[in-house]
Amino acid sequence: MQKKLLLIAKSAPWSSLNARELLDIALSGGAFELPISLLFMGDGVLQPLAQQQPTVLEQKNLSANLQALPLFEIDAVYVSADCLAKRGQLETERVIAATVVDTQQVTQLLASHDQVIVL
C-alpha cells in the first residue's frame, strides 16, 4: 500500500520559488500515481486565486501548473477557510476546484496522511 502524501503550500505565489517547487513535487508525484493531497494555508491560499498578473513581477504564471493537477489525478485540493478569511479572499474565484476546510478538517487531513511536506 502506498503512503499518502499531503503537500502544504504556505508561501505566497511570488515571494520565493517555494510555490513553484511544491507544484513540481505534486506533478512529479502524480506522474508516478502517488496518492497526493494539496492544502493551501497561510499566504499559500493566494496561489490558486484567479486573475493574478505575474508578468508585472516578471514571473511565470502558476495557473497552468495548477490547472494541470487533475490531469495527474490530483483531485484532493483544499484551502483553509481561516486563512482565506484573514486575507479577505473567501469569495474570490480560484483557477482550480478546491474544497474550503475549517481548522478541524485541517487537523483531520494531517492525521490521515502518512507524510507531510510544507513549503
Stockholm file with secondary structure:
# STOCKHOLM 1.0

chainA/1-119         MQKKLLLIAKSAPWSSLNARELLDIALSGGAFELPISLLFMGDGVLQPLAQQQPTVLEQKNLSANLQALPLFEIDAVYVSADCLAKRGQLETERVIAATVVDTQQVTQLLASHDQVIVL
#=GR chainA/1-119 SS CCCCEEEEECSCTTTSSHHHHHHHHHHHHHHTTCCEEEEECGGGGGTTBSSCCGGGGTCCCSHHHHHHGGGGTCCEEEEEHHHHHHTTCTTCCBSSCCEEECHHHHHHHHHHCSEEEEC
#=GC SS_cons         CCCCEEEEECSCTTTSSHHHHHHHHHHHHHHTTCCEEEEECGGGGGTTBSSCCGGGGTCCCSHHHHHHGGGGTCCEEEEEHHHHHHTTCTTCCBSSCCEEECHHHHHHHHHHCSEEEEC
//
